[in-house]
């Protein structure tokens, strides 16, 4: 995976942060054929995001595989 560089201005104000994650299916047109014939499938990637609630600015983002739990990424955000 490649790191995404975000510049976050430093200030002394308190920031209310919302953290959430969502899954994005990694697929192509032939996936159902592979799954039907040999049982293999492509998985998911998970996008974990921290956002400043007041401004809506993205503060941090992590992209992981489907096996990584939200709690494992929380401190990195």
VEXROTOR-287756 format. One record per atom (N, C-alpha, C, O): residue in three letters; residue number from 1; y, x, z. Coordinates in Angstrom, 2 decimals. Each point is the difference from the previous one (the first is absolute). Example, Ala and Ser with C-alpha at 12.3 -4.5 7.8 and 13.67 -1.06 7.14 Angstrom:
# VEXROTOR-287756
PT/ALA/1/-5.69/13.19/7.80
PT/ALA/1/1.19/-0.89/0.00
PT/ALA/1/1.20/0.90/0.00
PT/ALA/1/-0.02/1.04/0.66
PT/SER/2/1.07/-1.39/-1.38
PT/SER/2/1.19/0.82/0.06
PT/SER/2/1.09/-0.77/0.73
PT/SER/2/1.11/0.51/0.17
# end
This chain:
# VEXROTOR-287756
PT/UNK/1/-1.18/0.84/0.00
PT/UNK/1/1.18/-0.84/0.00
PT/UNK/1/1.25/0.89/0.00
PT/UNK/1/-0.04/1.13/0.47
PT/UNK/2/1.11/-1.66/-0.99
PT/UNK/2/1.24/0.74/-0.09
PT/UNK/2/0.98/-0.56/1.02
PT/UNK/2/0.09/-1.21/0.18
PT/UNK/3/0.66/2.11/0.49
PT/UNK/3/1.00/-0.43/0.97
PT/UNK/3/1.22/-0.56/-0.70
PT/UNK/3/0.43/0.54/-1.02
PT/UNK/4/0.13/-1.61/1.57
PT/UNK/4/1.22/-0.59/-0.50
PT/UNK/4/1.12/0.46/0.92
PT/UNK/4/-0.05/-0.23/1.20
PT/UNK/5/1.06/0.87/-1.76
PT/UNK/5/1.10/0.53/0.79
PT/UNK/5/1.08/-1.07/0.16
PT/UNK/5/0.55/-0.48/-0.99
PT/UNK/6/-0.24/0.12/2.23
PT/UNK/6/1.08/-0.94/0.30
PT/UNK/6/1.02/0.70/0.88
PT/UNK/6/-0.37/0.66/0.98
PT/UNK/7/1.65/-0.79/-1.32
PT/UNK/7/1.04/0.58/0.83
PT/UNK/7/0.50/-1.07/0.96
PT/UNK/7/0.49/-1.05/-0.42
PT/UNK/8/-0.63/1.32/1.71
PT/UNK/8/0.42/-0.95/1.02
PT/UNK/8/1.18/0.60/0.75
PT/UNK/8/-0.14/1.04/0.64
PT/UNK/9/1.31/-1.69/-0.72
PT/UNK/9/1.16/0.54/0.71
PT/UNK/9/-0.22/-0.07/1.51
PT/UNK/9/-0.55/-0.98/0.52
PT/UNK/10/0.98/2.03/0.17
PT/UNK/10/-0.15/0.02/1.45
PT/UNK/10/1.22/-0.63/0.65
PT/UNK/10/1.14/0.25/-0.41
PT/UNK/11/-1.38/-1.08/1.42
PT/UNK/11/1.09/-0.57/0.79
PT/UNK/11/-0.52/-0.29/1.40
PT/UNK/11/-1.20/0.07/0.25
PT/UNK/12/2.11/-0.39/0.65
PT/UNK/12/-0.37/-0.23/1.39
PT/UNK/12/-0.23/-1.48/0.31
PT/UNK/12/-0.30/-0.35/1.14
PT/UNK/13/0.42/-0.52/-2.15
PT/UNK/13/-0.18/-1.42/0.22
PT/UNK/13/-1.48/-0.34/0.11
PT/UNK/13/-0.85/0.65/-0.60
PT/UNK/14/0.56/-1.69/1.39
PT/UNK/14/-1.38/-0.47/0.10
PT/UNK/14/-0.35/-0.75/-1.27
PT/UNK/14/0.83/-0.70/-0.59
PT/UNK/15/-2.07/0.86/0.16
PT/UNK/15/-0.47/-0.65/-1.22
PT/UNK/15/-1.20/-0.88/0.35
PT/UNK/15/-0.96/0.46/0.62
PT/UNK/16/1.02/-1.72/-1.02
PT/UNK/16/-1.13/-0.90/0.16
PT/UNK/16/-0.86/0.15/-1.24
PT/UNK/16/0.47/-0.20/-1.12
PT/UNK/17/-1.73/0.56/1.33
PT/UNK/17/-0.88/0.33/-1.12
PT/UNK/17/-1.17/-0.97/-0.07
PT/UNK/17/-0.62/-0.32/1.01
PT/UNK/18/0.33/-0.15/-2.22
PT/UNK/18/-1.19/-0.82/-0.26
PT/UNK/18/-1.00/0.86/-0.75
PT/UNK/18/0.36/0.73/-0.93
PT/UNK/19/-1.63/-0.81/1.33
PT/UNK/19/-1.06/0.78/-0.63
PT/UNK/19/-1.05/-0.97/-0.51
PT/UNK/19/-0.42/-0.91/0.72
PT/UNK/20/-0.01/1.11/-1.97
PT/UNK/20/-1.03/-0.87/-0.57
PT/UNK/20/-0.78/0.78/-1.05
PT/UNK/20/0.41/1.08/-0.43
PT/UNK/21/-1.53/-1.63/0.01
PT/UNK/21/-0.83/0.62/-1.03
PT/UNK/21/-0.57/-1.08/-0.90
PT/UNK/21/-0.16/-1.15/0.42
PT/UNK/22/-0.14/1.52/-1.65
PT/UNK/22/-0.64/-0.91/-0.93
PT/UNK/22/-0.97/0.78/-0.87
PT/UNK/22/0.15/1.21/-0.17
PT/UNK/23/-1.12/-1.89/-0.37
PT/UNK/23/-0.98/0.65/-0.86
PT/UNK/23/0.30/-0.29/-1.46
PT/UNK/23/0.45/-1.09/-0.36
PT/UNK/24/-0.72/2.08/-0.49
PT/UNK/24/0.18/-0.15/-1.44
PT/UNK/24/-1.33/0.36/-0.64
PT/UNK/24/-0.51/1.10/0.18
PT/UNK/25/-0.05/-2.02/-0.93
PT/UNK/25/-1.30/0.21/-0.62
PT/UNK/25/0.12/0.97/-1.17
PT/UNK/25/0.87/-0.14/-0.85
PT/UNK/26/-1.77/1.11/0.83
PT/UNK/26/-0.05/0.97/-1.09
PT/UNK/26/-1.09/-0.49/-0.95
PT/UNK/26/-1.18/0.03/0.34
PT/UNK/27/1.57/-0.47/-1.52
PT/UNK/27/-0.97/-0.60/-0.91
PT/UNK/27/0.40/0.24/-1.45
PT/UNK/27/1.09/0.48/-0.29
PT/UNK/28/-1.99/-0.81/-0.58
PT/UNK/28/0.30/-0.02/-1.42
PT/UNK/28/-0.81/-1.13/-0.63
PT/UNK/28/-0.74/-0.70/0.69
PT/UNK/29/0.87/0.53/-1.99
PT/UNK/29/-0.64/-1.13/-0.66
PT/UNK/29/-1.52/-0.04/0.16
PT/UNK/29/-0.58/-1.08/0.07
PT/UNK/30/-0.06/2.23/-0.01
PT/UNK/30/-1.46/0.02/0.02
PT/UNK/30/-0.62/-0.03/1.38
PT/UNK/30/-1.22/0.17/0.12
PT/UNK/31/2.01/-0.37/0.93
PT/UNK/31/-0.56/0.06/1.35
PT/UNK/31/-1.08/-1.04/0.24
PT/UNK/31/-1.03/0.32/0.58
PT/UNK/32/1.23/-1.55/-1.01
PT/UNK/32/-1.00/-1.04/0.25
PT/UNK/32/-1.32/0.34/-0.67
PT/UNK/32/-1.06/-0.37/0.51
PT/UNK/33/1.11/1.05/-1.66
PT/UNK/33/-1.24/0.40/-0.69
PT/UNK/33/-0.74/1.05/0.83
PT/UNK/33/-1.21/-0.11/0.19
PT/UNK/34/1.93/1.13/0.32
PT/UNK/34/-0.61/1.02/0.84
PT/UNK/34/-0.61/-0.62/1.25
PT/UNK/34/-1.12/0.33/0.38
PT/UNK/35/1.87/-1.22/0.26
PT/UNK/35/-0.48/-0.62/1.24
PT/UNK/35/-1.26/-0.83/-0.28
PT/UNK/35/-0.94/0.02/0.79
PT/UNK/36/0.94/-0.75/-1.89
PT/UNK/36/-1.13/-0.86/-0.34
PT/UNK/36/-1.24/0.82/-0.32
PT/UNK/36/-1.10/-0.35/0.42
PT/UNK/37/1.25/1.45/-1.17
PT/UNK/37/-1.15/0.76/-0.48
PT/UNK/37/-0.51/1.05/0.99
PT/UNK/37/-1.21/0.18/0.11
PT/UNK/38/2.08/0.51/0.59
PT/UNK/38/-0.51/1.05/0.89
PT/UNK/38/0.55/-0.07/1.42
PT/UNK/38/-0.27/0.89/0.81
PT/UNK/39/1.04/-1.91/-0.48
PT/UNK/39/0.45/-0.20/1.37
PT/UNK/39/1.15/0.88/0.45
PT/UNK/39/0.52/-0.20/1.10
PT/UNK/40/-0.10/1.16/-1.93
PT/UNK/40/1.13/0.85/0.39
PT/UNK/40/1.31/-0.75/-0.21
PT/UNK/40/0.10/-0.86/-0.87
PT/UNK/41/0.88/1.21/1.67
PT/UNK/41/1.32/-0.59/-0.18
PT/UNK/41/1.05/1.02/0.39
PT/UNK/41/-0.26/0.91/0.78
PT/UNK/42/1.43/-1.09/-1.33
PT/UNK/42/1.12/0.82/0.44
PT/UNK/42/0.58/-0.67/1.22
PT/UNK/42/-0.16/-1.21/0.19
PT/UNK/43/0.83/1.98/0.64
PT/UNK/43/0.48/-0.55/1.26
PT/UNK/43/1.45/-0.41/-0.02
PT/UNK/43/0.54/-0.43/-1.02
PT/UNK/44/0.07/0.56/2.17
PT/UNK/44/1.38/-0.39/0.23
PT/UNK/44/0.77/1.21/0.46
PT/UNK/44/-0.57/0.96/0.52
PT/UNK/45/1.88/-1.00/-0.71
PT/UNK/45/0.88/0.93/0.69
PT/UNK/45/0.83/-0.84/0.95
PT/UNK/45/0.28/-1.17/-0.27
PT/UNK/46/0.12/1.76/1.38
PT/UNK/46/0.83/-0.71/0.97
PT/UNK/46/1.36/0.66/0.06
PT/UNK/46/0.11/1.23/0.04
PT/UNK/47/0.92/-2.05/-0.05
PT/UNK/47/1.37/0.49/0.10
PT/UNK/47/0.55/-0.44/1.35
PT/UNK/47/0.10/-1.19/0.28
PT/UNK/48/0.25/2.17/0.56
PT/UNK/48/0.55/-0.24/1.33
PT/UNK/48/1.49/0.31/-0.06
PT/UNK/48/0.38/1.08/-0.46
PT/UNK/49/0.47/-2.00/0.92
PT/UNK/49/1.44/0.15/-0.15
PT/UNK/49/0.70/-0.28/1.33
PT/UNK/49/-0.38/-0.91/0.74
PT/UNK/50/1.42/1.71/-0.45
PT/UNK/50/0.90/-0.26/1.13
PT/UNK/50/1.38/-0.30/-0.58
PT/UNK/50/0.51/0.76/-0.83
PT/UNK/51/0.10/-1.89/1.26
PT/UNK/51/1.27/-0.45/-0.56
PT/UNK/51/0.99/-0.27/1.13
PT/UNK/51/-0.36/-0.54/1.04
PT/UNK/52/1.63/0.92/-1.26
PT/UNK/52/1.09/-0.34/0.92
PT/UNK/52/0.27/-1.49/-0.18
PT/UNK/52/0.37/-0.44/-1.09
PT/UNK/53/-0.55/-0.34/2.16
PT/UNK/53/0.10/-1.46/-0.08
PT/UNK/53/1.41/-0.44/-0.39
PT/UNK/53/0.14/-0.94/-0.79
PT/UNK/54/0.88/1.58/1.31
PT/UNK/54/1.37/-0.45/-0.26
PT/UNK/54/0.48/0.35/-1.41
PT/UNK/54/0.61/-0.84/-0.67
PT/UNK/55/-0.88/2.05/0.21
PT/UNK/55/0.52/0.42/-1.31
PT/UNK/55/-1.00/-0.25/-1.14
PT/UNK/55/0.40/-0.06/-1.16
PT/UNK/56/-1.68/-0.08/1.50
PT/UNK/56/-1.02/-0.16/-1.03
PT/UNK/56/-0.42/1.31/-0.65
PT/UNK/56/-0.78/0.00/-0.95
PT/UNK/57/1.30/1.12/1.45
PT/UNK/57/-0.33/1.30/-0.56
PT/UNK/57/-1.41/0.42/0.38
PT/UNK/57/-0.44/-0.22/1.13
PT/UNK/58/-0.28/0.82/-2.09
PT/UNK/58/-1.32/0.53/0.27
PT/UNK/58/0.16/1.33/0.74
PT/UNK/58/0.68/0.90/-0.49
PT/UNK/59/-1.30/-0.79/1.66
PT/UNK/59/0.12/1.21/0.80
PT/UNK/59/-1.15/0.97/-0.24
PT/UNK/59/0.18/1.21/0.07
PT/UNK/60/-1.37/-1.76/-0.34
PT/UNK/60/-1.17/0.85/-0.18
PT/UNK/60/-1.06/-0.76/-0.78
PT/UNK/60/-0.07/-1.23/0.05
PT/UNK/61/-0.77/1.98/-0.78
PT/UNK/61/-1.10/-0.61/-0.75
PT/UNK/61/-1.18/0.97/0.00
PT/UNK/61/0.18/1.20/-0.15
PT/UNK/62/-1.37/-1.74/0.33
PT/UNK/62/-1.25/0.77/-0.08
PT/UNK/62/-0.97/-0.77/-0.88
PT/UNK/62/-0.12/-1.22/0.14
PT/UNK/63/-0.57/1.91/-1.03
PT/UNK/63/-1.01/-0.62/-0.85
PT/UNK/63/-1.34/0.60/0.39
PT/UNK/63/-0.17/1.23/0.01
PT/UNK/64/-0.81/-2.09/0.32
PT/UNK/64/-1.31/0.46/0.45
PT/UNK/64/-1.09/-0.74/-0.77
PT/UNK/64/0.27/-0.86/-0.84
PT/UNK/65/-1.52/1.22/1.14
PT/UNK/65/-1.11/-0.73/-0.61
PT/UNK/65/-0.32/-1.23/0.84
PT/UNK/65/0.60/-0.22/1.06
PT/UNK/66/-1.54/-0.57/-1.53
PT/UNK/66/-0.32/-1.27/0.66
PT/UNK/66/-0.66/0.17/1.36
PT/UNK/66/-0.04/-0.95/0.78
PT/UNK/67/-0.48/2.13/-0.49
PT/UNK/67/-0.72/0.21/1.26
PT/UNK/67/0.91/0.43/1.14
PT/UNK/67/-0.46/0.08/1.15
PT/UNK/68/1.73/0.20/-1.42
PT/UNK/68/0.92/0.46/1.03
PT/UNK/68/0.62/-1.20/0.70
PT/UNK/68/0.60/-0.87/-0.64
PT/UNK/69/-0.75/0.82/1.95
PT/UNK/69/0.54/-1.11/0.78
PT/UNK/69/1.51/0.12/0.20
PT/UNK/69/0.55/1.10/-0.03
PT/UNK/70/0.10/-2.23/0.25
PT/UNK/70/1.44/-0.01/0.20
PT/UNK/70/0.41/0.84/1.20
PT/UNK/70/1.02/0.70/-0.05
PT/UNK/71/-1.80/-0.75/1.12
PT/UNK/71/0.36/0.75/1.21
PT/UNK/71/-0.07/1.51/-0.21
PT/UNK/71/0.68/0.75/0.70
PT/UNK/72/-1.50/-0.29/-1.65
PT/UNK/72/-0.10/1.43/-0.28
PT/UNK/72/1.27/0.54/-0.65
PT/UNK/72/0.28/1.20/0.11
PT/UNK/73/0.47/-2.04/-0.78
PT/UNK/73/1.18/0.43/-0.75
PT/UNK/73/1.29/-0.28/0.77
PT/UNK/73/1.04/0.58/-0.31
PT/UNK/74/-1.10/-1.45/1.31
PT/UNK/74/1.20/-0.48/0.69
PT/UNK/74/0.90/1.13/0.50
PT/UNK/74/1.20/-0.04/-0.23
PT/UNK/75/-1.76/1.03/0.91
PT/UNK/75/0.82/1.08/0.55
PT/UNK/75/0.66/0.85/-1.09
PT/UNK/75/1.09/0.52/0.21
PT/UNK/76/-1.75/-0.37/-1.36
PT/UNK/76/0.58/0.78/-1.09
PT/UNK/76/1.21/-0.70/-0.61
PT/UNK/76/0.90/0.66/-0.53
PT/UNK/77/-0.88/-2.00/0.60
PT/UNK/77/1.13/-0.74/-0.55
PT/UNK/77/1.21/0.23/0.88
PT/UNK/77/1.07/-0.54/-0.27
# end
